Amino acid sequence: MARYGRHRVLRTTGALRACWPLGPAFVPPGIPGMALVITVQFGLVACCGLFDPVLATYRLTHVDPGRLARTQAAWAISSSVTIAA
């Protein structure tokens, strides 16, 4: 993030994070299929692993310090509700 900037990292990893789930639609049988699944899973985990902490840092640096607890609580609740839905 220090090299490329916060906005560029968010934009790139967010876009890639949305593209990786398309890979399993093209899985051939056998060893090439396993290699594709491993590559897709690695790419998805890597993009999510970069995107999530950068987004959390961005969100918390742009919130008034008096509202950090409310912001984190709202984020946790909305994430749990979205997962349940």
DRENKEKE-609175 format. One record per atom (N, C-alpha, C, O): atom name; z, y, x. Coordinates in steps of 0.2 Angstrom, whole numbers, always signed. Layout:
N
@vexdo=CA; up=Z; north=Y; east=X
...
% end
This chain:
85
@vexdo=N; up=+0; north=-6; east=+4
@vexdo=CA; up=+0; north=+0; east=+0
@vexdo=C; up=+0; north=+6; east=+4
@vexdo=O; up=-3; north=+11; east=+3
@vexdo=N; up=+3; north=+6; east=+10
@vexdo=CA; up=+3; north=+12; east=+14
@vexdo=C; up=-4; north=+13; east=+17
@vexdo=O; up=-5; north=+19; east=+18
@vexdo=N; up=-8; north=+8; east=+18
@vexdo=CA; up=-14; north=+9; east=+21
@vexdo=C; up=-19; north=+12; east=+16
@vexdo=O; up=-23; north=+16; east=+17
@vexdo=N; up=-19; north=+9; east=+10
@vexdo=CA; up=-24; north=+10; east=+5
@vexdo=C; up=-22; north=+15; east=-1
@vexdo=O; up=-27; north=+18; east=-4
@vexdo=N; up=-16; north=+16; east=-1
@vexdo=CA; up=-13; north=+20; east=-7
@vexdo=C; up=-12; north=+16; east=-13
@vexdo=O; up=-15; north=+11; east=-15
@vexdo=N; up=-7; north=+19; east=-17
@vexdo=CA; up=-4; north=+16; east=-23
@vexdo=C; up=-9; north=+15; east=-28
@vexdo=O; up=-10; north=+10; east=-31
@vexdo=N; up=-13; north=+20; east=-30
@vexdo=CA; up=-18; north=+20; east=-35
@vexdo=C; up=-24; north=+15; east=-34
@vexdo=O; up=-26; north=+11; east=-38
@vexdo=N; up=-26; north=+15; east=-27
@vexdo=CA; up=-31; north=+10; east=-26
@vexdo=C; up=-29; north=+3; east=-26
@vexdo=O; up=-32; north=-1; east=-28
@vexdo=N; up=-23; north=+2; east=-24
@vexdo=CA; up=-20; north=-5; east=-24
@vexdo=C; up=-19; north=-7; east=-31
@vexdo=O; up=-21; north=-13; east=-33
@vexdo=N; up=-16; north=-3; east=-36
@vexdo=CA; up=-15; north=-4; east=-43
@vexdo=C; up=-22; north=-6; east=-46
@vexdo=O; up=-23; north=-11; east=-50
@vexdo=N; up=-27; north=-2; east=-45
@vexdo=CA; up=-33; north=-2; east=-48
@vexdo=C; up=-37; north=-9; east=-46
@vexdo=O; up=-39; north=-13; east=-50
@vexdo=N; up=-37; north=-10; east=-39
@vexdo=CA; up=-40; north=-16; east=-37
@vexdo=C; up=-37; north=-23; east=-39
@vexdo=O; up=-40; north=-27; east=-41
@vexdo=N; up=-30; north=-23; east=-38
@vexdo=CA; up=-27; north=-29; east=-39
@vexdo=C; up=-26; north=-30; east=-47
@vexdo=O; up=-26; north=-36; east=-49
@vexdo=N; up=-26; north=-25; east=-51
@vexdo=CA; up=-26; north=-26; east=-58
@vexdo=C; up=-33; north=-28; east=-61
@vexdo=O; up=-33; north=-32; east=-65
@vexdo=N; up=-38; north=-26; east=-58
@vexdo=CA; up=-45; north=-28; east=-60
@vexdo=C; up=-46; north=-36; east=-58
@vexdo=O; up=-48; north=-40; east=-62
@vexdo=N; up=-44; north=-37; east=-52
@vexdo=CA; up=-44; north=-44; east=-49
@vexdo=C; up=-40; north=-49; east=-53
@vexdo=O; up=-42; north=-55; east=-54
@vexdo=N; up=-34; north=-47; east=-55
@vexdo=CA; up=-29; north=-51; east=-59
@vexdo=C; up=-32; north=-53; east=-66
@vexdo=O; up=-31; north=-58; east=-68
@vexdo=N; up=-37; north=-48; east=-68
@vexdo=CA; up=-40; north=-50; east=-75
@vexdo=C; up=-46; north=-54; east=-74
@vexdo=O; up=-48; north=-58; east=-79
@vexdo=N; up=-49; north=-55; east=-68
@vexdo=CA; up=-55; north=-59; east=-67
@vexdo=C; up=-53; north=-66; east=-65
@vexdo=O; up=-57; north=-70; east=-66
@vexdo=N; up=-48; north=-67; east=-61
@vexdo=CA; up=-47; north=-74; east=-59
@vexdo=C; up=-46; north=-79; east=-65
@vexdo=O; up=-49; north=-85; east=-64
@vexdo=N; up=-43; north=-78; east=-70
@vexdo=CA; up=-43; north=-83; east=-76
@vexdo=C; up=-50; north=-85; east=-78
@vexdo=O; up=-50; north=-90; east=-82
@vexdo=N; up=-55; north=-82; east=-76
@vexdo=CA; up=-62; north=-84; east=-78
@vexdo=C; up=-64; north=-90; east=-74
@vexdo=O; up=-69; north=-94; east=-76
@vexdo=N; up=-61; north=-91; east=-68
@vexdo=CA; up=-63; north=-97; east=-64
@vexdo=C; up=-63; north=-104; east=-67
@vexdo=O; up=-67; north=-108; east=-66
@vexdo=N; up=-57; north=-106; east=-70
@vexdo=CA; up=-57; north=-112; east=-73
@vexdo=C; up=-62; north=-114; east=-78
@vexdo=O; up=-63; north=-120; east=-79
@vexdo=N; up=-66; north=-110; east=-81
@vexdo=CA; up=-72; north=-111; east=-85
@vexdo=C; up=-77; north=-114; east=-81
@vexdo=O; up=-82; north=-118; east=-85
@vexdo=N; up=-77; north=-114; east=-75
@vexdo=CA; up=-83; north=-116; east=-71
@vexdo=C; up=-81; north=-122; east=-66
@vexdo=O; up=-84; north=-123; east=-61
@vexdo=N; up=-76; north=-126; east=-68
@vexdo=CA; up=-73; north=-131; east=-63
@vexdo=C; up=-78; north=-137; east=-64
@vexdo=O; up=-78; north=-140; east=-69
@vexdo=N; up=-81; north=-139; east=-58
@vexdo=CA; up=-84; north=-145; east=-58
@vexdo=C; up=-80; north=-151; east=-57
@vexdo=O; up=-74; north=-150; east=-55
@vexdo=N; up=-82; north=-157; east=-58
@vexdo=CA; up=-78; north=-163; east=-57
@vexdo=C; up=-77; north=-164; east=-49
@vexdo=O; up=-81; north=-163; east=-45
@vexdo=N; up=-72; north=-168; east=-48
@vexdo=CA; up=-71; north=-170; east=-41
@vexdo=C; up=-67; north=-165; east=-36
@vexdo=O; up=-64; north=-161; east=-38
@vexdo=N; up=-69; north=-166; east=-30
@vexdo=CA; up=-65; north=-162; east=-25
@vexdo=C; up=-67; north=-155; east=-25
@vexdo=O; up=-63; north=-150; east=-24
@vexdo=N; up=-74; north=-153; east=-26
@vexdo=CA; up=-75; north=-146; east=-27
@vexdo=C; up=-72; north=-142; east=-33
@vexdo=O; up=-70; north=-137; east=-33
@vexdo=N; up=-70; north=-146; east=-38
@vexdo=CA; up=-66; north=-143; east=-44
@vexdo=C; up=-59; north=-142; east=-42
@vexdo=O; up=-56; north=-137; east=-44
@vexdo=N; up=-56; north=-147; east=-38
@vexdo=CA; up=-49; north=-146; east=-36
@vexdo=C; up=-49; north=-140; east=-31
@vexdo=O; up=-44; north=-136; east=-31
@vexdo=N; up=-54; north=-139; east=-27
@vexdo=CA; up=-54; north=-133; east=-22
@vexdo=C; up=-55; north=-127; east=-26
@vexdo=O; up=-52; north=-122; east=-24
@vexdo=N; up=-59; north=-127; east=-31
@vexdo=CA; up=-59; north=-121; east=-35
@vexdo=C; up=-53; north=-119; east=-39
@vexdo=O; up=-51; north=-113; east=-39
@vexdo=N; up=-50; north=-124; east=-42
@vexdo=CA; up=-43; north=-123; east=-45
@vexdo=C; up=-38; north=-120; east=-40
@vexdo=O; up=-34; north=-116; east=-42
@vexdo=N; up=-38; north=-123; east=-35
@vexdo=CA; up=-33; north=-121; east=-30
@vexdo=C; up=-34; north=-113; east=-28
@vexdo=O; up=-30; north=-109; east=-27
@vexdo=N; up=-41; north=-112; east=-27
@vexdo=CA; up=-43; north=-105; east=-25
@vexdo=C; up=-41; north=-100; east=-30
@vexdo=O; up=-39; north=-95; east=-29
@vexdo=N; up=-43; north=-102; east=-36
@vexdo=CA; up=-41; north=-98; east=-42
@vexdo=C; up=-34; north=-96; east=-43
@vexdo=O; up=-32; north=-91; east=-44
@vexdo=N; up=-30; north=-102; east=-42
@vexdo=CA; up=-23; north=-101; east=-43
@vexdo=C; up=-20; north=-96; east=-38
@vexdo=O; up=-16; north=-92; east=-39
@vexdo=N; up=-22; north=-98; east=-31
@vexdo=CA; up=-20; north=-94; east=-26
@vexdo=C; up=-22; north=-86; east=-27
@vexdo=O; up=-18; north=-82; east=-26
@vexdo=N; up=-28; north=-85; east=-29
@vexdo=CA; up=-30; north=-78; east=-30
@vexdo=C; up=-26; north=-75; east=-36
@vexdo=O; up=-24; north=-69; east=-35
@vexdo=N; up=-25; north=-78; east=-41
@vexdo=CA; up=-21; north=-75; east=-46
@vexdo=C; up=-14; north=-74; east=-44
@vexdo=O; up=-11; north=-68; east=-46
@vexdo=N; up=-11; north=-78; east=-41
@vexdo=CA; up=-4; north=-77; east=-39
@vexdo=C; up=-3; north=-72; east=-34
@vexdo=O; up=+1; north=-68; east=-34
@vexdo=N; up=-8; north=-71; east=-29
@vexdo=CA; up=-8; north=-66; east=-24
@vexdo=C; up=-9; north=-59; east=-27
@vexdo=O; up=-6; north=-54; east=-26
@vexdo=N; up=-14; north=-59; east=-32
@vexdo=CA; up=-15; north=-52; east=-36
@vexdo=C; up=-9; north=-50; east=-40
@vexdo=O; up=-7; north=-44; east=-40
@vexdo=N; up=-6; north=-55; east=-43
@vexdo=CA; up=+0; north=-53; east=-47
@vexdo=C; up=+6; north=-51; east=-43
@vexdo=O; up=+10; north=-47; east=-44
@vexdo=N; up=+6; north=-55; east=-37
@vexdo=CA; up=+12; north=-53; east=-32
@vexdo=C; up=+11; north=-47; east=-29
@vexdo=O; up=+16; north=-44; east=-27
@vexdo=N; up=+5; north=-44; east=-29
@vexdo=CA; up=+4; north=-37; east=-26
@vexdo=C; up=+5; north=-32; east=-32
@vexdo=O; up=+8; north=-27; east=-31
@vexdo=N; up=+2; north=-33; east=-37
@vexdo=CA; up=+2; north=-29; east=-43
@vexdo=C; up=+8; north=-27; east=-46
@vexdo=O; up=+10; north=-21; east=-47
@vexdo=N; up=+12; north=-32; east=-47
@vexdo=CA; up=+19; north=-31; east=-51
@vexdo=C; up=+24; north=-27; east=-47
@vexdo=O; up=+26; north=-22; east=-50
@vexdo=N; up=+25; north=-28; east=-41
@vexdo=CA; up=+30; north=-24; east=-37
@vexdo=C; up=+27; north=-16; east=-37
@vexdo=O; up=+31; north=-12; east=-37
@vexdo=N; up=+21; north=-16; east=-36
@vexdo=CA; up=+18; north=-9; east=-35
@vexdo=C; up=+19; north=-5; east=-41
@vexdo=O; up=+20; north=+1; east=-42
@vexdo=N; up=+17; north=-9; east=-47
@vexdo=CA; up=+18; north=-6; east=-54
@vexdo=C; up=+25; north=-4; east=-55
@vexdo=O; up=+26; north=+2; east=-58
@vexdo=N; up=+30; north=-8; east=-54
@vexdo=CA; up=+37; north=-7; east=-55
@vexdo=C; up=+39; north=-1; east=-51
@vexdo=O; up=+43; north=+3; east=-53
@vexdo=N; up=+37; north=+0; east=-44
@vexdo=CA; up=+39; north=+5; east=-40
@vexdo=C; up=+36; north=+12; east=-43
@vexdo=O; up=+39; north=+17; east=-43
@vexdo=N; up=+30; north=+11; east=-45
@vexdo=CA; up=+26; north=+17; east=-48
@vexdo=C; up=+30; north=+20; east=-54
@vexdo=O; up=+31; north=+26; east=-55
@vexdo=N; up=+32; north=+15; east=-58
@vexdo=CA; up=+35; north=+17; east=-65
@vexdo=C; up=+42; north=+20; east=-63
@vexdo=O; up=+44; north=+25; east=-67
@vexdo=N; up=+46; north=+17; east=-59
@vexdo=CA; up=+52; north=+19; east=-58
@vexdo=C; up=+52; north=+26; east=-54
@vexdo=O; up=+57; north=+30; east=-54
@vexdo=N; up=+47; north=+28; east=-50
@vexdo=CA; up=+47; north=+34; east=-46
@vexdo=C; up=+45; north=+40; east=-51
@vexdo=O; up=+46; north=+45; east=-49
@vexdo=N; up=+42; north=+38; east=-57
@vexdo=CA; up=+40; north=+43; east=-61
@vexdo=C; up=+44; north=+44; east=-67
@vexdo=O; up=+42; north=+47; east=-72
@vexdo=N; up=+50; north=+41; east=-67
@vexdo=CA; up=+55; north=+42; east=-73
@vexdo=C; up=+60; north=+46; east=-71
@vexdo=O; up=+63; north=+46; east=-65
@vexdo=N; up=+63; north=+50; east=-75
@vexdo=CA; up=+69; north=+54; east=-74
@vexdo=C; up=+75; north=+50; east=-72
@vexdo=O; up=+76; north=+45; east=-75
@vexdo=N; up=+78; north=+51; east=-67
@vexdo=CA; up=+84; north=+47; east=-64
@vexdo=C; up=+89; north=+45; east=-70
@vexdo=O; up=+92; north=+40; east=-69
@vexdo=N; up=+90; north=+50; east=-74
@vexdo=CA; up=+95; north=+49; east=-80
@vexdo=C; up=+92; north=+43; east=-85
@vexdo=O; up=+96; north=+41; east=-89
@vexdo=N; up=+86; north=+42; east=-85
@vexdo=CA; up=+83; north=+37; east=-89
@vexdo=C; up=+81; north=+30; east=-86
@vexdo=O; up=+77; north=+26; east=-89
@vexdo=N; up=+83; north=+29; east=-80
@vexdo=CA; up=+81; north=+23; east=-77
@vexdo=C; up=+83; north=+16; east=-80
@vexdo=O; up=+80; north=+12; east=-81
@vexdo=N; up=+90; north=+17; east=-83
@vexdo=CA; up=+92; north=+11; east=-86
@vexdo=C; up=+89; north=+9; east=-93
@vexdo=O; up=+87; north=+4; east=-94
@vexdo=N; up=+87; north=+15; east=-96
@vexdo=CA; up=+84; north=+14; east=-103
@vexdo=C; up=+77; north=+11; east=-101
@vexdo=O; up=+74; north=+7; east=-105
@vexdo=N; up=+73; north=+14; east=-96
@vexdo=CA; up=+67; north=+12; east=-95
@vexdo=C; up=+66; north=+4; east=-93
@vexdo=O; up=+62; north=+0; east=-95
@vexdo=N; up=+71; north=+2; east=-89
@vexdo=CA; up=+71; north=-5; east=-86
@vexdo=C; up=+73; north=-9; east=-92
@vexdo=O; up=+70; north=-15; east=-93
@vexdo=N; up=+78; north=-7; east=-97
@vexdo=CA; up=+79; north=-11; east=-103
@vexdo=C; up=+73; north=-12; east=-107
@vexdo=O; up=+72; north=-17; east=-110
@vexdo=N; up=+70; north=-6; east=-108
@vexdo=CA; up=+64; north=-7; east=-113
@vexdo=C; up=+59; north=-11; east=-110
@vexdo=O; up=+55; north=-15; east=-114
@vexdo=N; up=+58; north=-11; east=-103
@vexdo=CA; up=+53; north=-15; east=-100
@vexdo=C; up=+54; north=-22; east=-101
@vexdo=O; up=+50; north=-26; east=-102
@vexdo=N; up=+61; north=-24; east=-100
@vexdo=CA; up=+63; north=-31; east=-100
@vexdo=C; up=+62; north=-33; east=-107
@vexdo=O; up=+60; north=-39; east=-108
@vexdo=N; up=+64; north=-29; east=-112
@vexdo=CA; up=+64; north=-32; east=-119
@vexdo=C; up=+56; north=-32; east=-121
@vexdo=O; up=+54; north=-37; east=-124
@vexdo=N; up=+52; north=-27; east=-120
@vexdo=CA; up=+45; north=-28; east=-122
@vexdo=C; up=+42; north=-34; east=-118
@vexdo=O; up=+37; north=-37; east=-121
@vexdo=N; up=+43; north=-35; east=-112
@vexdo=CA; up=+40; north=-41; east=-108
@vexdo=C; up=+42; north=-47; east=-112
@vexdo=O; up=+38; north=-52; east=-113
@vexdo=N; up=+49; north=-48; east=-114
@vexdo=CA; up=+51; north=-54; east=-117
@vexdo=C; up=+48; north=-55; east=-124
@vexdo=O; up=+46; north=-61; east=-126
@vexdo=N; up=+47; north=-50; east=-128
@vexdo=CA; up=+44; north=-50; east=-134
@vexdo=C; up=+37; north=-52; east=-133
@vexdo=O; up=+34; north=-56; east=-137
@vexdo=N; up=+33; north=-49; east=-129
@vexdo=CA; up=+26; north=-51; east=-128
@vexdo=C; up=+25; north=-58; east=-126
@vexdo=O; up=+21; north=-61; east=-128
@vexdo=N; up=+30; north=-60; east=-121
@vexdo=CA; up=+29; north=-68; east=-119
@vexdo=C; up=+30; north=-72; east=-125
@vexdo=O; up=+27; north=-77; east=-126
@vexdo=N; up=+35; north=-70; east=-129
@vexdo=CA; up=+37; north=-74; east=-135
@vexdo=C; up=+31; north=-74; east=-140
@vexdo=O; up=+30; north=-79; east=-144
@vexdo=N; up=+28; north=-69; east=-141
@vexdo=CA; up=+23; north=-68; east=-146
@vexdo=C; up=+17; north=-72; east=-143
@vexdo=O; up=+11; north=-72; east=-147
% end
